[in-house]
Amino acid sequence: LTEAGDRPVKTYSGGMRRRLDLAGALIASPTVLFLDEPTTGLDPRSRADMWDVIREMVNAGTTLLLTTQYLEEAD
């Protein structure tokens, strides 16, 4: 997102908007976080990156509740 910081958000791709949404949710360091299909619309690399962030949050003690339409992610 750094390289797009000088552009209006309305010009961001769907994946960039997802990352911005997650960044905004994480600013307050929540102990519980609800994510509604956080990887929908992301390319495979961005999906993997998003899951890395989610795993880091869980390992740090954040309680995460999320929905997904991808069966392989539901495991």
N, C-alpha and C positions, 0 to 999 in steps of 0.2 A: 504493500500500500504506500510505502514511502515515495516511490517514484510518481505516484498519482496524486500526491498531496496537494498539488497546486491546481488540480482540476475539480470542477463541480462534481458532487457525488452522483448526480443524474447521468453523468457520462461513464460511470463505472460499469464493468461487466457484472453479471449475476454472481460470479464467484468472488469478485472484489467486494460486493455488497455484503455477501455472507461473512467474509472475514471482518469487515467493518462492524457488522452487527455483533459478532463474537467479541471483538476488541472492546466495544462499548459495554457489553455485559460484564467483561472481566475487570473493568476499571475499579470497581468497588470491592474486588476480591471476595465474591460471595461465598458463603459456606454451602448454599444450596443453589443449583442452577437448573433451570428448565430450558431445554433446547428442542425446538420443533423442526425436525428433519434438517439438521445442520449441514448435511453433505449434499442435499438435493441441488442439482444444477452445477455441481463442481466437476472439473475435469479429474481424471484418475490421480494425478499428482497432488492436486489440491485436496482431494478426499483423503489421501494418505496423510498429508500434513495436518488436516483437521483432526483426524483420529489420533495423531501423535499429541496434539495439544490436549485433546479430551483425556487421553491416558495420563498425561502429566498432571492434569487437574485432579483426577481421581487419586493418583498416587500421593498428591499433596494433601488429600483429605477432603476435597470438595465432593459433596453429594450431587450426583448428576442424574437427572431424569430426562430421557429423550425419546423422541419418536423417530422412526425411519421407515422408508418404503423399500429398503434394500435388505433382503433376507440374510445375506452374508454378513451384514453389519449387526443384525439382531442377536447373533450368538455372542 
